[in-house]
Amino acid sequence: MLARLMIATALLAAPALAQPQDQTAPDGPPKRVRSILLYGDQSCPKPANPDEIVVCSNAGESPYRIPKRFRDQPKEDAPSTSWSRRMEVVEDFNSAGLPNSCSPVGSGGQTGCTRQMLQQWYQDKLDKEAKASRVP
């Protein structure tokens, strides 16, 4: 029984061994792979030998230039602040001592601290969301 099994296995393997090997197929992975970043109008170089693969990728205008998505970020200094926000700051400053002002000055200055903290928290939240939406 074992002899028949071995003979059947040898007969099945014989056609696979008798086939000629394809000489054009590579024996394994390429010997060298080069990855190149191209800038501007550069062209992809040719491989030095048949065992080398060259992979080219366009990386933009120049290696020394900031990408367009990071250029021209909106300014956050005083001249670029809106007039309505400037007016809110002036009103907050001038309301010291009045009721709901959260100020140590005046008779009604102690009220309004909770409202002011909630407004500040909400403004900080909006500022963080605006900054996060600008970052790529």
Backbone bond lengths (Angstrom), bond angles and torsions (degrees), N, CA, C in turn:
res aa  C-N    CA-C-N  psi(-1)  N-CA   C-N-CA  omega(-1)  CA-C   N-CA-C  phi
1 M - - - 1.436 - - 1.524 110.86 -
2 L 1.294 116.53 -44.66 1.460 121.55 179.51 1.519 110.93 -66.29
3 A 1.317 116.72 -36.30 1.464 120.36 179.70 1.521 110.67 -65.74
4 R 1.322 117.37 -41.62 1.464 120.36 178.33 1.529 111.14 -63.00
5 L 1.303 117.37 -40.50 1.454 122.09 179.33 1.526 110.87 -63.02
6 M 1.330 117.45 -41.24 1.462 121.38 179.65 1.527 110.60 -68.17
7 I 1.330 117.56 -38.88 1.468 120.96 179.16 1.531 109.65 -65.98
8 A 1.334 118.34 -42.55 1.467 122.18 179.51 1.525 110.48 -63.31
9 T 1.319 117.83 -40.55 1.457 122.03 178.25 1.513 110.74 -64.70
10 A 1.319 118.72 -41.91 1.469 122.90 179.21 1.520 110.60 -65.05
11 L 1.344 117.36 -40.53 1.463 120.19 179.19 1.526 111.86 -66.71
12 L 1.328 117.89 -35.97 1.465 120.92 178.49 1.528 111.53 -70.87
13 A 1.299 118.57 -33.17 1.459 122.35 -177.97 1.509 112.42 -82.42
14 A 1.327 118.67 -20.72 1.470 121.87 -176.64 1.529 112.64 -61.23
15 P 1.354 122.36 -44.95 1.460 119.94 179.39 1.545 112.30 -63.91
16 A 1.282 117.45 -33.16 1.460 120.02 179.58 1.519 110.60 -68.96
17 L 1.310 118.90 -34.22 1.459 121.79 179.38 1.519 111.46 -78.53
18 A 1.314 117.93 -25.16 1.450 120.91 -176.17 1.522 113.00 -80.58
19 Q 1.327 118.62 -14.81 1.455 121.00 -178.79 1.524 110.38 -72.03
20 P 1.358 117.53 140.98 1.463 119.88 179.50 1.535 110.62 -73.52
21 Q 1.305 115.27 148.33 1.461 121.12 178.21 1.519 109.47 -80.65
22 D 1.339 117.19 140.96 1.462 122.12 177.41 1.524 108.04 -78.94
23 Q 1.340 116.53 117.10 1.474 120.80 -175.35 1.529 112.36 -78.32
24 T 1.345 119.23 -17.18 1.468 120.99 -178.12 1.528 112.33 -83.69
25 A 1.304 118.77 -18.77 1.463 121.04 -179.07 1.529 109.64 -74.91
26 P 1.316 118.28 136.92 1.462 120.18 179.31 1.527 111.12 -68.81
27 D 1.324 114.99 153.81 1.463 120.25 -178.52 1.520 112.47 -77.32
28 G 1.312 118.26 -21.07 1.454 121.42 -178.07 1.521 110.16 -169.27
29 P 1.307 115.72 -157.88 1.461 118.59 179.66 1.529 110.34 -68.19
30 P 1.330 117.81 160.40 1.461 119.77 179.80 1.524 111.06 -61.94
31 K 1.306 115.83 152.43 1.464 121.24 -177.14 1.531 111.60 -70.39
32 R 1.355 116.36 -32.13 1.459 119.13 -175.99 1.526 109.35 -145.62
33 V 1.351 115.85 136.29 1.463 122.48 175.36 1.518 107.24 -125.10
34 R 1.342 116.40 124.37 1.470 121.11 179.12 1.520 109.19 -110.20
35 S 1.321 117.28 129.80 1.464 122.43 173.81 1.518 107.40 -107.62
36 I 1.331 116.48 124.40 1.464 121.43 -174.05 1.524 108.88 -125.97
37 L 1.351 117.03 134.05 1.456 123.20 173.28 1.522 107.93 -95.61
38 L 1.330 116.69 127.48 1.457 121.92 -179.74 1.516 109.49 -105.04
39 Y 1.341 117.10 140.76 1.455 123.11 179.16 1.518 109.23 -120.84
40 G 1.332 115.97 136.72 1.458 120.59 177.07 1.515 112.26 66.53
41 D 1.355 116.57 -126.59 1.466 122.48 -176.12 1.519 112.95 -100.36
42 Q 1.313 118.55 22.25 1.460 120.69 -179.91 1.522 109.58 -66.70
43 S 1.331 115.87 150.49 1.461 120.00 177.61 1.525 109.72 -109.75
44 C 1.306 114.96 157.22 1.461 120.97 -177.82 1.536 109.72 -74.56
45 P 1.344 118.46 129.47 1.465 119.98 -179.95 1.531 111.35 -73.06
46 K 1.309 115.03 156.58 1.466 121.48 178.56 1.525 109.23 -80.44
47 P 1.341 117.72 151.86 1.468 119.27 176.63 1.528 110.99 -66.10
48 A 1.323 115.86 145.01 1.466 121.12 -178.11 1.527 111.91 -72.76
49 N 1.336 117.98 -33.20 1.463 121.11 178.75 1.534 109.01 -146.58
50 P 1.323 118.49 169.42 1.472 120.06 -176.35 1.530 114.11 -67.04
51 D 1.323 117.60 -18.21 1.467 120.59 179.94 1.520 112.43 -87.73
52 E 1.331 118.06 12.94 1.459 121.77 -176.24 1.526 109.38 -119.46
53 I 1.350 115.49 140.79 1.458 122.21 175.19 1.525 107.27 -118.25
54 V 1.344 116.94 132.41 1.459 122.66 179.44 1.520 107.84 -111.52
55 V 1.335 116.68 123.16 1.461 122.77 178.37 1.517 107.47 -112.43
56 C 1.350 117.31 120.23 1.459 122.11 -176.98 1.519 110.05 -112.78
57 S 1.337 115.62 145.16 1.452 121.83 178.79 1.521 108.61 -140.29
58 N 1.344 116.60 135.96 1.456 120.69 178.33 1.530 108.53 -81.33
59 A 1.340 117.07 123.20 1.455 121.30 -174.94 1.517 112.98 -106.93
60 G 1.318 119.15 7.43 1.457 120.12 176.61 1.503 112.78 117.75
61 E 1.334 114.85 -159.00 1.452 120.98 -173.95 1.525 112.80 -75.70
62 S 1.318 116.74 -52.15 1.463 121.03 -173.66 1.522 109.30 -150.05
63 P 1.330 118.42 147.61 1.464 119.08 178.19 1.522 112.32 -71.59
64 Y 1.341 117.91 -13.98 1.461 121.41 -175.86 1.520 112.40 -105.76
65 R 1.306 118.72 5.32 1.455 121.83 -177.29 1.525 109.72 -106.29
66 I 1.331 115.54 140.70 1.462 121.21 177.93 1.532 108.05 -70.21
67 P 1.328 119.36 133.21 1.467 120.83 179.72 1.532 111.61 -58.45
68 K 1.332 117.07 152.07 1.459 122.11 -175.45 1.523 112.53 -58.48
69 R 1.313 117.69 -34.09 1.465 119.09 -177.46 1.527 112.61 -67.49
70 F 1.359 118.26 -19.92 1.453 120.86 178.95 1.526 112.75 -99.30
71 R 1.323 117.84 -9.70 1.461 121.25 -179.91 1.519 110.67 -80.29
72 D 1.320 115.23 159.45 1.465 123.69 172.86 1.525 112.71 53.58
73 Q 1.312 116.91 51.12 1.453 120.89 174.89 1.528 108.89 -72.10
74 P 1.336 118.76 144.59 1.458 119.96 179.66 1.530 111.14 -63.00
75 K 1.313 115.24 142.18 1.459 120.40 -179.03 1.524 110.17 -81.06
76 E 1.318 115.52 152.40 1.457 120.83 179.48 1.525 111.57 -122.20
77 D 1.336 117.12 22.32 1.451 119.73 -179.81 1.531 110.13 -87.86
78 A 1.339 116.78 177.02 1.466 122.01 -174.80 1.525 114.09 -60.98
79 P 1.336 120.80 -44.69 1.473 118.26 -179.20 1.528 113.98 -63.69
80 S 1.302 118.55 -23.99 1.461 119.64 -179.62 1.530 112.72 -92.80
81 T 1.324 117.93 5.29 1.462 122.45 177.43 1.530 108.97 -80.23
82 S 1.321 117.09 142.55 1.462 120.77 -178.29 1.529 110.93 -68.75
83 W 1.338 115.17 156.55 1.468 120.35 -179.12 1.521 110.82 -67.70
84 S 1.314 118.50 -32.50 1.467 119.52 179.41 1.529 110.47 -66.44
85 R 1.332 117.13 -39.02 1.469 119.87 177.91 1.527 110.74 -68.35
86 R 1.334 117.22 -38.55 1.476 119.73 176.59 1.525 110.40 -61.13
87 M 1.340 116.61 -40.31 1.468 120.71 -179.53 1.526 110.78 -66.00
88 E 1.336 117.02 -38.04 1.469 120.07 177.65 1.522 110.72 -62.14
89 V 1.325 117.16 -40.00 1.465 121.10 179.53 1.525 110.40 -64.81
90 V 1.332 117.26 -42.76 1.470 121.23 179.68 1.522 110.28 -64.62
91 E 1.342 117.70 -43.16 1.462 120.52 179.29 1.525 111.48 -63.73
92 D 1.327 117.40 -40.11 1.467 120.24 177.74 1.524 110.67 -62.61
93 F 1.303 116.70 -39.86 1.461 120.61 -178.96 1.528 110.63 -68.86
94 N 1.328 117.87 -39.60 1.468 121.81 -176.94 1.521 113.25 -78.90
95 S 1.320 118.28 -13.45 1.469 119.96 -177.39 1.522 112.76 -88.54
96 A 1.311 117.98 11.17 1.481 120.44 179.55 1.525 109.90 -62.29
97 G 1.311 116.29 130.42 1.451 122.32 178.48 1.506 113.87 93.24
98 L 1.304 118.66 -16.08 1.457 121.46 178.07 1.524 109.61 -83.04
99 P 1.331 118.51 161.06 1.459 119.70 176.94 1.536 110.88 -59.03
100 N 1.314 115.23 145.98 1.473 124.37 -177.93 1.530 112.49 63.31
101 S 1.318 117.86 30.96 1.457 120.06 -179.12 1.527 113.10 -103.66
102 C 1.323 118.69 -12.55 1.463 123.02 -178.15 1.525 110.14 54.35
103 S 1.306 115.45 56.27 1.455 121.66 -177.34 1.524 109.28 -128.77
104 P 1.352 118.46 145.11 1.457 120.14 176.57 1.527 112.12 -76.11
105 V 1.316 117.89 -3.26 1.457 122.85 -177.92 1.523 109.52 -100.94
106 G 1.307 118.35 136.51 1.460 122.47 174.70 1.512 112.72 90.29
107 S 1.356 114.19 169.31 1.460 119.42 -174.80 1.522 112.71 -77.81
108 G 1.319 119.05 -29.38 1.471 120.58 -177.67 1.519 112.65 -107.01
109 G 1.306 116.85 16.21 1.454 120.86 -175.07 1.508 115.03 -71.23
110 Q 1.339 118.14 -21.96 1.462 119.42 -176.38 1.517 112.15 -76.89
111 T 1.322 118.54 -17.87 1.461 120.60 -179.42 1.528 109.66 -83.53
112 G 1.288 116.52 155.11 1.458 121.85 175.91 1.517 115.47 93.89
113 C 1.348 117.85 0.22 1.470 119.43 -177.57 1.532 111.33 -66.92
114 T 1.327 116.79 -40.51 1.459 119.90 179.86 1.520 110.22 -64.72
115 R 1.330 116.90 -43.42 1.466 120.67 178.28 1.522 110.75 -60.99
116 Q 1.318 116.71 -41.93 1.458 120.31 -179.51 1.532 111.26 -66.57
117 M 1.337 117.75 -39.52 1.467 120.17 178.19 1.529 111.03 -65.01
118 L 1.357 117.11 -40.42 1.459 120.11 178.33 1.531 111.44 -65.59
119 Q 1.327 117.12 -39.71 1.466 119.84 177.42 1.529 110.85 -64.20
120 Q 1.323 116.09 -41.94 1.461 119.90 179.32 1.520 111.07 -64.82
121 W 1.329 117.16 -41.78 1.463 120.97 178.44 1.529 110.81 -61.60
122 Y 1.342 116.01 -44.63 1.456 119.58 -178.71 1.529 111.22 -65.84
123 Q 1.323 117.84 -39.76 1.464 120.89 178.26 1.523 110.85 -65.59
124 D 1.338 117.59 -40.71 1.466 120.86 176.69 1.530 110.94 -61.91
125 K 1.320 116.45 -40.35 1.459 121.23 178.56 1.524 110.56 -62.58
126 L 1.324 117.26 -44.72 1.467 120.85 178.50 1.525 111.10 -63.83
127 D 1.337 117.41 -39.95 1.463 120.95 179.41 1.516 110.93 -64.50
128 K 1.335 117.73 -42.39 1.473 120.75 179.36 1.525 110.72 -64.18
129 E 1.343 117.00 -41.07 1.465 120.24 178.89 1.524 110.85 -64.71
130 A 1.328 117.14 -38.99 1.460 120.58 179.56 1.530 110.49 -66.45
131 K 1.329 117.16 -42.18 1.464 120.26 178.45 1.527 111.02 -66.15
132 A 1.327 117.08 -40.09 1.472 120.67 -179.55 1.517 111.22 -67.13
133 S 1.317 118.33 -31.34 1.468 119.85 179.79 1.526 111.38 -74.52
134 R 1.344 118.18 -22.55 1.457 121.53 179.70 1.510 112.53 -84.54
135 V 1.325 119.30 -22.21 1.458 122.64 -177.77 1.529 108.40 -81.60
136 P 1.320 118.56 126.45 1.465 120.44 -179.11 1.509 113.46 -74.59
